Amino acid sequence: MNSAPNIDTDATKQRLLDRRKELESLIESSAGTRADTELDQQRIGRLSRIDAMQQQAMDAETGRRREQELARIAAALKRIEDGEYGYCTACDEPIAIKRLQNDPANPLCIACASKAG
């Protein structure tokens, strides 16, 4: 199977690589700013501790989402390499060009995404 027609795979690949680089940079820069939450209520107030724990949970979720997006980008780059880019990974039907323009790492056509979601 070749890439779906009307897809500029070179431009798409570059877009995916640029996004991957951006995510890796964000992950690297945020790794240094994450700190363990101080649990000693004697040293900090209860509300400050709750705020710190909430911030820590949000940072962890942001990191998880970035890692998930990196995995989707890697899979999309592999599909480009294998000549399978632009086809739904569930049903093998072409994915709409506008859908791929919106999110070039998208693995599913709209019908399969609707079923999965």
Sequence and secondary structure as in RCSB ss.txt:
>XXXX:A:sequence
MNSAPNIDTDATKQRLLDRRKELESLIESSAGTRADTELDQQRIGRLSRIDAMQQQAMDAETGRRREQELARIAA
ALKRIEDGEYGYCTACDEPIAIKRLQNDPANPLCIACASKAG
>XXXX:A:secstr
    TT  HHHHHHHHHHHHHHHHHHHHHHHTT       TTTS HHHHHHHHHHHHHHHHHHHHHHHHHHHHHH
HHHHHHHT TTB TTT  B  HHHHHH TT  S HHHHHHH 
